[in-house]
Amino acid sequence: MLKTPLYDRHVQLGGTVIDFGGWGMPVQYTNVVEEHRTTREKAGLFDICHMGEFQVTGPDAFAFLQSVVSRNLEGQEVGQMKLSVITNERGGIIDDLTVYLMSPERYMVVTNAGTKDKDFAWFLKAKADKGYANVEIKDVSAETGKLDLQGPLSEIILQPLVKDDLAPLKFYYAMETEIMGKPGIVSRSGYTGEDGFEIYAPWDFIGTVWDKLLELGAPYGLKPIGLGARDTLRLEAGMMLYGHEMNEDITPLQVVYGWVTNLEKPFIGSDAIRHEKEVGLSQKLVGFEMVDRGIARNDYKIFKDGQEIGRVTSGTFCPTINQAVGLGFVPMQFRDVGTEIEIQIRDKMAKARIVKLPFYKREKV
């Protein structure tokens, strides 16, 4: 089992450590509901060191990335982060990732933990296949630590550690700065639906940053948060998880990633996705809320009028909205908001209703 630099701290803090994609990660410290509410109402600190980071540099960096990711990178500003996907020739999602333009000819690509090695091999093959000589792709995951600080009090907690003013930093933008005197990157972004920051610092220094944030954040109610609450927070915000809502047989148009898929430019998989758009989608990811008691879980069957029509990909009870909700795939004719469906929960049928995503949206100050 792989360990992040914070592994011993999780154990000392009473975290329940599980195997998550080969990494020993805390699923919770106290309980999921308490940690979820702490993040929504105050601030939560997450160990995200298991995620992957690649550096893509050189005169061909833009042209190469533009030819392989679904998002149009033209006009991307220095510091701007763009969510995107990479797809196979059939249009299936290999991964969803973020692309940061750090300076002209220098990008940082951040991938999911479980797909990092697959993604890196895919990038190298794409570079060779396309014949880009003037671009270098380097996996810097082993030297890059990552923390997510999320919640309404994040800025006030983080600011004393960072050299530059955080207030002007817009959502989906990052800056290179000093974090406790060391070079790092701070991005205003996250996976919870709250205001917050993703913090990148050297792997062997990230523990010091973690300790200082917990110390400075204590008066504000900052707590360490496990993967359990990370999952309920992302689901409440209508965000997807690779391996649940996405895999190599699911296309960006079938999920909520049409907006990051620019079919006016060629990229690997774009022909297949364009064809799918022309002939029509076979299924669509929808959000639903439970009408009857019960919680829908991954792979539970979805029914309409006694007929099985789809399957659940994620489901939980969301503390903020006090409602059991889920995501799942249904045929196009059943995707409309208000459609009543049933979820088979063990040996019983439970009523549910398709609703608009996200389930929760923060009030912007």
C-alpha positions as CSV (number, residue, x, y, z in Angstrom):
1,M,0.0,0.0,0.0
2,L,1.4,3.4,-1.0
3,K,1.6,6.1,1.6
4,T,1.4,9.9,1.2
5,P,3.8,12.1,3.3
6,L,0.8,12.6,5.7
7,Y,0.1,8.9,6.4
8,D,1.5,8.9,10.0
9,R,-0.4,12.1,10.8
10,H,-3.7,10.5,9.7
11,V,-3.1,7.6,12.1
12,Q,-2.1,10.0,14.9
13,L,-5.2,12.1,14.3
14,G,-7.4,9.0,14.7
15,G,-8.2,8.6,11.0
16,T,-9.7,5.3,9.8
17,V,-7.3,4.4,7.0
18,I,-8.4,2.3,4.0
19,D,-6.9,1.1,0.8
20,F,-8.0,3.6,-1.9
21,G,-6.7,2.8,-5.3
22,G,-3.6,1.3,-3.8
23,W,-3.0,4.3,-1.4
24,G,-3.5,4.2,2.4
25,M,-6.0,7.1,2.8
26,P,-8.2,8.3,5.7
27,V,-11.9,7.6,5.0
28,Q,-12.9,9.5,8.2
29,Y,-11.6,11.0,11.4
30,T,-14.8,11.5,13.4
31,N,-17.8,10.8,11.2
32,V,-18.7,11.6,7.6
33,V,-21.7,13.8,8.4
34,E,-19.8,15.9,10.9
35,E,-16.8,16.3,8.5
36,H,-19.2,17.2,5.7
37,R,-20.9,19.9,7.7
38,T,-17.6,21.3,8.9
39,T,-16.5,21.8,5.3
40,R,-19.7,23.5,4.3
41,E,-20.0,25.8,7.3
42,K,-16.3,26.4,8.2
43,A,-13.4,24.7,6.5
44,G,-11.9,21.3,5.9
45,L,-8.4,20.1,5.0
46,F,-7.9,17.1,2.7
47,D,-4.8,15.1,1.9
48,I,-4.8,14.8,-1.9
49,C,-1.2,13.9,-2.4
50,H,-2.2,10.7,-4.2
51,M,-3.3,12.6,-7.3
52,G,-1.1,12.8,-10.4
53,E,0.8,15.9,-11.7
54,F,2.5,16.1,-15.1
55,Q,4.6,19.0,-16.5
56,V,4.1,19.6,-20.3
57,T,6.7,22.0,-21.6
58,G,8.2,23.2,-24.9
59,P,7.4,25.1,-28.1
60,D,4.9,22.4,-29.1
61,A,3.2,22.1,-25.6
62,F,0.1,24.0,-26.7
63,A,-0.3,22.3,-30.1
64,F,0.1,18.9,-28.5
65,L,-2.4,19.4,-25.6
66,Q,-4.9,21.1,-28.0
67,S,-4.8,17.9,-30.1
68,V,-5.4,15.5,-27.3
69,V,-7.7,17.1,-24.7
70,S,-11.4,17.8,-25.3
71,R,-11.4,21.4,-24.1
72,N,-10.4,24.2,-26.4
73,L,-7.2,25.7,-24.9
74,E,-7.0,28.7,-27.3
75,G,-7.1,32.0,-25.4
76,Q,-6.2,30.3,-22.0
77,E,-4.7,32.9,-19.7
78,V,-1.6,32.4,-17.7
79,G,-2.7,31.0,-14.4
80,Q,-6.1,29.8,-15.8
81,M,-7.2,26.2,-15.1
82,K,-9.4,24.4,-17.6
83,L,-11.3,21.2,-16.7
84,S,-11.1,18.7,-19.6
85,V,-11.3,15.0,-20.5
86,I,-9.1,12.8,-22.6
87,T,-10.8,10.1,-24.6
88,N,-10.0,7.0,-26.6
89,E,-10.7,6.6,-30.3
90,R,-14.3,5.5,-29.5
91,G,-14.9,8.7,-27.5
92,G,-14.8,6.9,-24.1
93,I,-13.4,8.8,-21.2
94,I,-9.9,7.8,-20.2
95,D,-9.8,10.4,-17.4
96,D,-11.1,13.8,-16.4
97,L,-8.3,16.2,-15.6
98,T,-7.3,19.8,-15.2
99,V,-4.9,21.7,-17.4
100,Y,-3.2,24.8,-16.0
101,L,-1.2,27.2,-18.1
102,M,1.6,28.2,-15.8
103,S,3.6,30.3,-18.3
104,P,3.9,30.4,-22.1
105,E,5.0,26.9,-23.2
106,R,4.6,25.4,-19.7
107,Y,1.5,23.5,-18.5
108,M,0.6,21.5,-15.4
109,V,-1.8,18.6,-15.9
110,V,-3.5,17.2,-12.8
111,T,-5.0,13.7,-13.1
112,N,-6.9,11.3,-10.9
113,A,-4.8,9.0,-8.6
114,G,-6.0,5.7,-10.0
115,T,-5.5,6.6,-13.6
116,K,-2.2,8.4,-13.3
117,D,0.0,5.7,-14.8
118,K,-2.5,4.9,-17.6
119,D,-2.8,8.6,-18.4
120,F,1.0,9.1,-18.5
121,A,1.5,6.2,-20.9
122,W,-1.4,7.5,-23.0
123,F,0.2,11.0,-23.2
124,L,3.6,9.5,-24.2
125,K,2.0,7.3,-26.9
126,A,-0.1,10.3,-28.2
127,K,3.1,12.4,-28.5
128,A,4.9,9.7,-30.4
129,D,1.9,8.9,-32.7
130,K,1.5,12.6,-33.5
131,G,5.2,13.2,-34.0
132,Y,5.6,16.2,-31.6
133,A,9.3,16.6,-31.1
134,N,9.4,19.9,-29.2
135,V,7.3,18.9,-26.2
136,E,8.5,17.3,-23.0
137,I,6.1,15.4,-20.7
138,K,7.3,14.7,-17.2
139,D,5.6,12.9,-14.4
140,V,6.3,15.1,-11.3
141,S,3.8,13.4,-9.0
142,A,6.5,11.9,-6.7
143,E,7.9,15.3,-5.9
144,T,4.6,17.2,-5.7
145,G,2.4,17.2,-2.6
146,K,-1.2,18.4,-2.7
147,L,-3.7,19.6,-0.1
148,D,-7.3,20.8,-0.6
149,L,-8.5,23.5,1.8
150,Q,-12.2,23.9,1.3
151,G,-15.0,25.9,2.8
152,P,-16.1,29.5,3.4
153,L,-13.3,30.3,5.9
154,S,-10.5,28.8,3.6
155,E,-9.1,32.2,2.5
156,I,-8.7,33.7,5.9
157,I,-6.9,30.5,7.2
158,L,-4.6,30.1,4.2
159,Q,-3.6,33.8,3.7
160,P,-0.9,34.0,6.5
161,L,1.0,31.1,4.9
162,V,1.1,32.6,1.3
163,K,3.3,35.4,0.2
164,D,0.8,36.9,-2.3
165,D,-2.7,38.3,-1.7
166,L,-5.4,35.6,-2.2
167,A,-8.4,37.9,-2.4
168,P,-8.0,38.8,-6.2
169,L,-7.5,35.2,-7.2
170,K,-10.6,34.2,-9.2
171,F,-12.2,30.7,-9.2
172,Y,-10.5,28.3,-11.7
173,Y,-7.3,30.4,-11.5
174,A,-3.9,29.6,-9.9
175,M,-0.8,31.5,-9.0
176,E,2.8,30.5,-8.4
177,T,3.8,31.9,-5.0
178,E,5.7,31.1,-1.9
179,I,4.0,28.9,0.7
180,M,5.8,29.2,4.1
181,G,8.9,30.4,2.1
182,K,8.9,27.5,-0.3
183,P,7.9,27.6,-4.0
184,G,4.4,26.4,-4.6
185,I,1.1,26.8,-6.5
186,V,-2.2,27.9,-5.1
187,S,-5.4,27.4,-7.2
188,R,-8.8,28.7,-6.3
189,S,-10.7,25.5,-7.1
190,G,-11.9,22.2,-5.5
191,Y,-14.1,19.2,-5.5
192,T,-16.7,20.2,-2.9
193,G,-18.9,23.0,-4.4
194,E,-17.4,25.4,-1.8
195,D,-15.0,28.2,-2.1
196,G,-11.5,26.9,-1.4
197,F,-8.0,26.2,-2.6
198,E,-5.9,23.4,-4.0
199,I,-2.4,23.8,-2.7
200,Y,0.7,22.3,-4.4
201,A,4.0,22.3,-2.5
202,P,7.1,20.0,-2.5
203,W,6.3,16.4,-1.4
204,D,8.8,16.5,1.5
205,F,7.4,19.9,2.7
206,I,3.7,19.3,2.5
207,G,3.5,17.8,6.0
208,T,4.8,21.1,7.4
209,V,2.1,23.0,5.5
210,W,-0.6,20.6,6.8
211,D,0.5,21.1,10.4
212,K,0.6,24.9,10.1
213,L,-2.8,25.0,8.5
214,L,-4.4,22.9,11.2
215,E,-2.7,25.1,13.8
216,L,-3.8,28.4,12.3
217,G,-7.2,27.0,11.4
218,A,-8.1,25.6,14.8
219,P,-9.7,28.9,16.1
220,Y,-11.9,28.9,12.9
221,G,-13.0,25.3,13.4
222,L,-10.8,23.8,10.7
223,K,-10.7,20.0,10.8
224,P,-9.0,17.3,8.7
225,I,-11.5,15.6,6.4
226,G,-11.5,12.1,5.1
227,L,-12.5,10.6,1.7
228,G,-16.0,9.7,3.0
229,A,-17.0,13.3,3.3
230,R,-15.1,14.2,0.2
231,D,-17.4,11.9,-1.7
232,T,-20.7,13.2,-0.1
233,L,-19.6,16.8,-0.7
234,R,-18.8,16.2,-4.4
235,L,-22.0,14.2,-4.9
236,E,-24.1,17.0,-3.3
237,A,-22.4,19.4,-5.6
238,G,-23.3,17.2,-8.6
239,M,-19.7,16.4,-9.4
240,M,-18.6,13.1,-11.0
241,L,-16.1,10.5,-9.9
242,Y,-14.0,8.5,-12.3
243,G,-14.8,4.8,-12.1
244,H,-18.4,5.6,-11.1
245,E,-19.9,8.1,-13.5
246,M,-17.0,7.8,-16.0
247,N,-15.1,5.0,-17.7
248,E,-13.7,4.2,-21.1
249,D,-17.2,3.1,-22.4
250,I,-18.9,6.4,-21.4
251,T,-18.5,9.5,-23.5
252,P,-18.4,13.2,-22.3
253,L,-21.8,13.9,-23.9
254,Q,-23.4,11.1,-21.9
255,V,-22.3,12.7,-18.6
256,V,-22.3,16.4,-17.7
257,Y,-19.1,17.1,-19.7
258,G,-20.6,18.4,-23.0
259,W,-19.4,21.9,-21.9
260,V,-15.7,20.8,-21.8
261,T,-15.9,19.0,-25.2
262,N,-15.2,21.3,-28.1
263,L,-16.1,19.4,-31.3
264,E,-15.0,22.2,-33.6
265,K,-11.4,21.1,-33.1
266,P,-9.9,17.7,-33.7
267,F,-8.7,15.7,-30.7
268,I,-8.3,12.0,-30.1
269,G,-11.9,10.6,-30.0
270,S,-13.6,13.7,-31.4
271,D,-14.8,11.9,-34.6
272,A,-16.6,9.3,-32.6
273,I,-18.2,11.9,-30.2
274,R,-19.3,14.0,-33.2
275,H,-20.9,10.9,-34.8
276,E,-22.6,10.1,-31.5
277,K,-24.0,13.7,-31.3
278,E,-25.4,13.3,-34.9
279,V,-27.1,10.0,-34.4
280,G,-28.2,10.6,-30.8
281,L,-27.2,9.5,-27.4
282,S,-28.1,6.0,-26.1
283,Q,-28.1,7.2,-22.4
284,K,-27.7,10.2,-20.2
285,L,-26.5,10.7,-16.6
286,V,-29.2,12.2,-14.4
287,G,-29.5,13.2,-10.8
288,F,-32.4,11.9,-8.7
289,E,-33.7,12.3,-5.2
290,M,-35.3,9.5,-3.2
291,V,-39.0,9.9,-2.5
292,D,-39.2,6.8,-0.4
293,R,-36.9,5.9,2.4
294,G,-33.6,4.3,1.4
295,I,-30.2,5.1,0.0
296,A,-29.3,4.2,-3.6
297,R,-25.9,2.7,-4.0
298,N,-23.5,2.1,-7.0
299,D,-24.9,-0.5,-9.4
300,Y,-28.4,-0.6,-8.0
301,K,-30.9,-1.1,-10.8
302,I,-33.3,1.7,-12.0
303,F,-36.8,0.8,-13.1
304,K,-39.7,2.6,-14.9
305,D,-43.1,1.0,-15.0
306,G,-41.7,-2.3,-13.9
307,Q,-39.0,-2.4,-16.6
308,E,-35.3,-2.1,-15.8
309,I,-34.0,0.9,-17.6
310,G,-30.6,1.8,-16.0
311,R,-28.3,1.7,-13.1
312,V,-27.1,3.9,-10.2
313,T,-23.5,5.1,-10.3
314,S,-23.3,7.0,-7.0
315,G,-25.8,7.5,-4.1
316,T,-25.7,8.8,-0.6
317,F,-27.5,10.9,2.1
318,C,-26.6,14.6,1.7
319,P,-26.5,16.3,5.1
320,T,-26.7,19.9,3.8
321,I,-30.0,19.4,1.9
322,N,-31.2,16.6,4.3
323,Q,-32.0,14.4,1.3
324,A,-30.9,11.0,-0.1
325,V,-29.8,11.5,-3.7
326,G,-28.0,9.8,-6.5
327,L,-26.6,9.8,-10.0
328,G,-27.3,7.2,-12.6
329,F,-27.7,6.4,-16.3
330,V,-31.1,6.2,-18.0
331,P,-32.2,6.1,-21.7
332,M,-32.8,9.5,-23.3
333,Q,-36.6,9.3,-23.1
334,F,-36.5,9.1,-19.3
335,R,-34.0,11.9,-18.7
336,D,-36.4,14.8,-18.1
337,V,-36.6,16.5,-14.7
338,G,-39.7,15.3,-12.8
339,T,-39.7,11.8,-14.3
340,E,-40.6,9.3,-11.6
341,I,-38.5,6.2,-11.4
342,E,-37.9,3.3,-8.9
343,I,-34.6,2.1,-7.4
344,Q,-34.3,-1.6,-6.4
345,I,-32.8,-1.4,-2.9
346,R,-32.1,-5.0,-2.0
347,D,-35.5,-6.8,-2.5
348,K,-37.7,-3.7,-2.4
349,M,-38.6,-1.0,-4.9
350,A,-38.2,2.6,-3.7
351,K,-39.6,5.6,-5.5
352,A,-37.3,8.4,-6.7
353,R,-37.6,11.4,-8.9
354,I,-35.2,12.9,-11.5
355,V,-34.1,16.4,-10.5
356,K,-31.9,19.2,-11.8
357,L,-28.2,19.1,-11.0
358,P,-26.5,20.2,-8.8
359,F,-28.3,19.1,-5.7
360,Y,-26.6,21.9,-3.8
361,K,-25.2,25.2,-4.9
362,R,-23.4,27.5,-2.5
363,E,-24.6,31.1,-2.1
364,K,-21.9,33.3,-3.6
365,V,-21.0,36.3,-1.4
